[in-house]
């Protein structure tokens, strides 16, 4: 039996969407989470024969080489700082396995494969809504413990948040480009807003507004966009009326600037590190005026924590984990790779945004993929300060979508090559 990489990639996404529910709701052993790691490594090994294509791609060569050098550079610095190899590997798994997955998806999937996976991700939204209903109504869970198909452990709604903004951005743009039905748009918008209220994802409402703003800025003005905006406003109004009945505090929250400000400085479970003062806290608590630490951090893996594997547990985490520095991607990235590492990581999304901007004007009939990639890139940058989801399994979905900008162009090249071969004149044969 031949193992097809595209099937392994599809499995990675679908299994990622339900594994936390299997653990938290159906009480499967937590070890099943690591099936994702094994599968991701297998996908990477099967993609080794594409390495030459990846580093020689005319359009994306600089991006691909930059990503590889970024990962190797972080590992090299950590080795210089004498971080134990086991913790380096564990940190590589937590931070960079998703980047490798991005490259594997980009050079393995066809556009047809990608569309099929995304359509199934939309279908999962019905299952997600059922899980949210079960957790909220039957199990009487609320707030950070309502994650739908992402389980019920504290903070699971961070994973849910990424899923919601990816499928919302995808549905809005696809509908605007006449690639999705009005039913899909209304279902995704209304259900996502209601689910966000039940799981107390106040930040999603900001992300929702940003999705609309980003789309209007990144796409050309048209009558369709005007009607789309009006339709979304209607859907938003309907959702707010429902939310007001379910969670009146949500509506009150957005009318009070003091509460919004307080929320921006909130922490997970009363820990110390918070969203609004990450830089100053890291300076005061850890780095001080040490130039080396500020530039390079302690080294990849130095601050890692693991409840499953003792060899991955760092002394730093044993001492400082209660501060909650692992709850925010920004604080974790800065501590381990310094401000240079944070800038280098953000640069990946900026490069993707810039490439998508250039390519969408040259591929008008497929520019919906580039627009959604741009929106997702911007939201991921913002989420670096919001939670740790970019270092959690949901990142597989994010990077799958970002890979679409490469998939679209590779698909286009294949079509052009096929057309050239069909148009070539057949050589006359003198033998019958």
C-alpha positions in Angstrom: 0.0 0.0 0.0 1.3 3.4 -1.0 1.0 6.2 1.6 0.0 9.4 0.0 1.3 12.6 1.7 -1.9 14.5 0.9 -3.9 12.0 2.9 -1.5 12.3 5.8 -1.9 16.1 5.6 -5.7 15.8 5.6 -5.5 13.5 8.5 -3.3 15.9 10.4 -5.9 18.7 10.1 -9.0 16.6 10.9 -7.4 14.7 13.8 -6.1 18.0 15.2 -9.7 19.4 15.1 -11.1 16.6 17.4 -8.2 15.3 19.5 -8.7 17.7 22.4 -12.4 16.8 22.5 -11.5 13.1 22.6 -9.2 13.7 25.6 -11.3 16.1 27.6 -14.9 15.0 26.9 -14.5 11.3 26.0 -11.5 10.8 28.4 -9.1 9.3 25.9 -5.5 9.2 27.3 -3.6 12.4 26.6 -0.9 10.5 24.9 -3.0 10.3 21.8 -2.2 14.0 21.2 1.3 13.0 20.1 -0.1 11.1 17.1 0.0 14.6 15.5 3.8 14.7 16.1 4.4 11.3 14.7 2.3 12.1 11.6 3.9 15.5 11.1 7.4 13.9 11.2 6.3 11.2 8.7 5.0 14.0 6.4 8.3 15.8 6.7 10.3 12.7 6.0 8.2 11.9 2.9 8.8 15.5 1.7 12.6 15.3 1.8 12.7 14.5 -1.9 11.1 17.9 -2.5 13.8 19.8 -0.8 15.5 20.7 -4.1 12.2 22.1 -5.5 11.6 24.0 -2.3 14.9 25.9 -2.3 14.9 26.5 -6.0 11.3 27.8 -6.4 11.7 31.1 -8.4 8.9 32.9 -6.7 9.2 31.6 -3.1 12.9 30.7 -2.9 13.7 33.6 -0.6 10.8 33.0 1.7 11.6 29.2 1.9 15.3 29.7 2.5 14.6 32.4 5.1 12.3 30.0 7.0 15.0 27.3 7.0 17.7 29.7 8.1 15.5 31.1 10.8 15.0 27.7 12.3 18.6 26.6 11.9 19.8 29.9 13.4 17.7 29.5 16.5 18.9 26.0 17.0 22.6 27.0 16.4 22.4 29.8 19.0 20.8 27.5 21.5 23.6 25.0 21.0 26.2 27.8 21.6 24.4 28.5 24.9 24.8 24.8 25.9 21.1 24.1 26.1 20.5 20.3 26.5 19.7 18.6 23.1 16.5 17.1 24.4 15.0 20.4 25.3 16.2 21.9 22.0 14.3 19.2 20.2 11.2 19.7 22.3 11.3 23.4 21.6 11.8 22.7 17.9 8.6 20.6 18.1 6.7 23.3 19.9 7.8 26.2 17.6 8.9 25.0 14.2 7.1 21.8 13.3 4.3 24.0 12.0 6.7 25.8 9.7 7.9 22.5 8.3 4.3 21.5 7.8 3.7 24.7 5.9 6.4 23.8 3.4 5.2 20.3 3.1 1.6 21.4 2.4 2.8 24.0 -0.1 4.8 21.5 -2.2 2.5 18.4 -1.8 -1.1 19.5 -2.1 -2.9 20.5 -5.3 -5.4 23.3 -5.2 -8.1 20.7 -5.5 -6.7 18.9 -2.4 -6.5 22.2 -0.5 -10.1 23.2 -1.3 -11.3 19.8 -0.2 -9.7 20.1 3.2 -11.0 23.6 3.7 -14.5 22.6 2.8 -14.4 19.8 5.3 -13.1 22.3 7.9 -16.2 24.3 7.3 -18.3 21.2 7.7 -16.6 20.6 11.1 -18.3 23.9 12.3 -21.6 22.0 12.7 -19.9 19.4 14.9 -18.1 22.2 16.8 -21.5 23.9 17.5 -22.9 20.6 18.9 -19.8 20.3 21.2 -20.2 23.9 22.4 -23.9 23.3 23.1 -23.1 20.0 25.0 -20.4 21.7 27.1 -22.4 24.8 27.9 -25.9 23.3 28.4 -25.2 19.7 29.6 -21.8 20.0 31.4 -22.6 23.6 32.6 -19.1 24.8 31.6 -18.5 28.4 30.7 -15.8 30.9 29.6 -12.3 29.6 29.1 -13.4 26.0 29.6 -15.8 26.0 26.6 -13.7 25.0 23.6 -16.2 23.1 21.5 -14.4 20.3 19.6 -11.1 21.7 21.1 -12.1 20.3 24.5 -12.8 21.8 27.9 -9.5 22.3 29.6 -8.7 25.8 30.8 -7.6 28.0 27.9 -9.0 25.7 25.2 -11.0 28.7 23.8 -7.7 30.0 22.5 -7.6 27.2 20.0 -11.3 27.7 19.2 -10.5 31.4 18.5 -8.0 30.6 15.7 -10.4 28.1 14.2 -13.2 30.7 14.2 -11.2 33.5 12.6 -9.8 31.3 9.9 -13.2 29.9 8.8 -14.8 33.3 9.2 -12.2 35.1 7.0 -12.4 32.2 4.5 -16.2 32.2 4.3 -16.5 36.0 4.0 -13.9 36.3 1.2 -15.1 33.2 -0.7 -18.7 34.5 -0.6 -17.6 37.9 -1.9 -15.8 36.0 -4.8 -19.0 33.9 -5.4 -17.2 30.7 -4.3 -19.4 30.1 -1.2 -23.2 30.2 -0.6 -25.1 32.8 1.4 -26.1 29.9 3.8 -22.5 29.2 4.5 -21.7 32.9 5.1 -24.7 33.4 7.5 -24.1 30.2 9.3 -20.4 30.8 9.9 -20.8 34.5 10.9 -23.8 34.0 13.2 -22.7 30.7 14.8 -19.1 32.0 15.3 -20.3 35.2 17.0 -22.7 33.2 19.3 -20.0 30.6 20.1 -17.6 33.4 20.9 -20.0 34.8 23.4 -20.6 31.4 25.1 -16.8 30.8 25.4 -16.2 34.5 26.4 -14.0 35.1 23.4 -14.4 38.9 23.5 -11.3 39.3 21.4 -13.0 37.5 18.5 -15.4 40.4 18.1 -12.4 42.6 17.5 -10.9 40.1 15.1 -14.3 39.9 13.3 -14.2 43.7 12.8 -10.6 43.5 11.6 -11.5 40.8 9.1 -14.1 43.1 7.5 -11.7 46.1 7.6 -8.8 44.1 6.2 -11.0 42.6 3.4 -12.3 46.0 2.3 -8.8 47.5 2.3 -7.1 44.6 0.6 -9.8 44.0 -2.1 -11.0 46.4 -4.9 -14.1 48.5 -4.2 -17.1 47.0 -5.9 -20.9 46.8 -5.7 -20.6 43.2 -4.5 -18.4 44.3 -1.6 -21.0 46.9 -0.6 -23.8 44.3 -0.6 -21.5 41.9 1.3 -20.9 44.6 4.0 -24.6 45.2 4.3 -25.3 41.5 4.6 -22.6 41.1 7.3 -24.0 44.0 9.2 -27.4 42.4 9.2 -26.0 39.0 10.3 -23.9 40.8 13.0 -27.1 42.6 14.3 -29.0 39.3 14.4 -26.1 37.6 16.3 -25.8 40.5 18.8 -29.6 40.2 19.6 -29.1 36.5 20.3 -25.9 37.2 22.3 -27.6 39.9 24.3 -30.2 37.3 25.5 -27.5 34.7 26.3 -24.6 36.8 27.6 -25.8 40.4 28.3 -22.3 41.1 29.9 -20.7 40.9 26.4 -22.8 43.8 25.0 -22.1 45.8 28.2 -18.4 45.0 27.9 -18.0 46.7 24.5 -19.8 49.8 25.7 -17.3 50.4 28.6 -13.8 51.6 27.6 -12.5 50.9 31.1 -13.4 47.2 30.9 -11.8 46.9 27.4 -8.6 48.5 28.8 -8.7 46.1 31.8 -9.2 43.1 29.5 -6.1 44.0 27.5 -4.0 43.8 30.6 -5.6 40.6 31.9 -3.8 37.3 32.5 -4.6 33.6 32.4 -5.7 32.3 35.8 -4.2 35.2 37.7 -0.7 34.7 36.5 1.9 37.6 36.4 2.8 38.0 32.7 0.0 39.9 30.9 -0.7 41.0 27.3 -0.3 44.7 27.8 3.0 44.8 29.5 5.0 41.8 28.1 8.1 43.9 27.2 8.4 45.8 30.4 7.8 42.6 32.5 10.4 40.6 30.7 12.9 43.5 31.1 12.2 43.9 34.8 11.8 40.2 35.8 14.4 38.5 33.6 16.6 40.4 31.1 17.3 43.7 32.7 20.1 45.5 30.7 21.9 42.4 29.6 22.5 43.0 25.9 23.0 39.3 25.0 19.8 38.3 26.6 17.8 41.1 25.0 19.1 40.2 21.5 19.2 36.4 21.7 17.3 35.4 24.8 18.2 32.4 26.9 18.2 30.0 24.0 15.7 27.7 22.3 14.5 25.2 24.8 15.8 26.9 27.9 12.3 27.8 29.2 10.4 24.8 28.0 7.9 22.8 30.2 6.5 19.4 29.8 4.2 17.5 32.1 4.7 14.3 30.1 8.4 14.1 29.5 10.8 14.8 32.3 13.8 15.4 30.0 11.8 18.3 28.4 11.2 20.0 31.7 13.6 22.9 32.2 14.8 24.2 35.6 13.7 27.7 34.4 10.1 26.4 34.0 10.2 24.6 37.3 11.0 27.9 39.0 9.0 30.4 36.9 6.2 28.5 35.2 3.7 29.9 37.7 4.3 33.4 36.2 2.4 32.3 33.1 5.1 33.2 30.5 4.1 30.2 28.4 0.5 31.5 28.0 1.6 34.2 25.5 3.6 33.4 22.4 5.3 36.8 22.6 6.8 36.2 26.1 7.9 32.7 25.2 9.5 33.7 22.0 11.3 36.7 23.5 12.6 34.7 26.5 14.0 31.9 24.4 15.1 33.7 21.2 15.3 37.4 22.3 13.9 40.4 20.5 15.8 39.4 17.4 13.9 36.1 17.4 10.6 37.8 17.8 11.2 40.2 14.9 12.5 37.3 12.8 9.4 35.3 13.5 7.0 38.1 12.7 9.0 38.7 9.5 7.7 35.3 8.2 4.2 36.6 8.2 5.2 39.9 6.7 7.0 38.2 3.9 3.9 36.1 3.2 1.7 39.2 3.3 3.9 41.0 0.8 4.2 38.1 -1.6 0.4 37.6 -1.5 -0.1 41.3 -2.2 2.1 41.0 -5.4 0.6 37.8 -6.6 -3.1 38.6 -6.1 -2.9 41.3 -8.8 -1.3 38.9 -11.2 -3.8 36.1 -10.5 -7.2 37.9 -10.5 -9.3 34.8 -10.9 -7.7 33.2 -7.7 -7.0 36.3 -5.6 -9.4 35.2 -2.9 -6.7 32.8 -1.7 -4.2 35.5 -1.4 -6.6 37.9 0.4 -7.5 35.3 3.0 -3.8 34.5 3.5 -3.1 38.2 4.1 -5.9 38.5 6.6 -4.7 35.3 8.4 -1.1 36.6 8.5 -2.2 39.9 10.1 -4.4 38.2 12.7 -1.6 35.7 13.6 0.8 38.5 14.2 -1.8 40.1 16.6 -2.4 36.7 18.2 1.2 36.5 19.2 0.3 38.9 22.0 -3.1 37.4 22.7 -2.4 33.8 23.6 -0.1 30.8 22.8 -2.2 29.3 20.0 0.4 29.9 17.4 2.5 27.4 19.4 -0.3 24.9 19.8 -1.7 22.3 17.5 -4.3 24.7 15.9 -1.3 26.3 14.2 -1.4 23.4 11.7 -4.7 24.9 10.3 -3.2 28.4 10.2 -0.1 27.4 8.3 -2.1 25.1 6.0 -4.0 28.2 4.8 -0.9 30.3 4.5 0.5 27.6 2.2 -2.3 28.3 -0.2 -0.3 31.2 -1.8 2.3 28.7 -3.0 -0.3 26.0 -3.9 -2.2 28.3 -6.2 0.9 29.3 -8.2 2.2 25.7 -8.4 -1.2 24.6 -9.7 -1.1 27.5 -12.2 2.3 26.4 -13.5 1.1 22.8 -13.9 -1.9 24.0 -15.9 0.3 26.2 -18.1 2.8 23.3 -18.7 0.0 20.9 -19.6 -1.5 23.5 -22.0 1.9 24.0 -23.7 2.3 20.2 -24.1 -1.2 20.0 -25.7 -0.4 22.9 -28.1 2.9 21.5 -29.3 2.6 20.2 -32.9 2.9 16.5 -33.2 6.0 15.3 -35.0 5.3 13.7 -38.3 6.1 10.0 -38.4 7.4 8.3 -41.6 6.7 4.9 -40.2 3.3 3.3 -39.9 
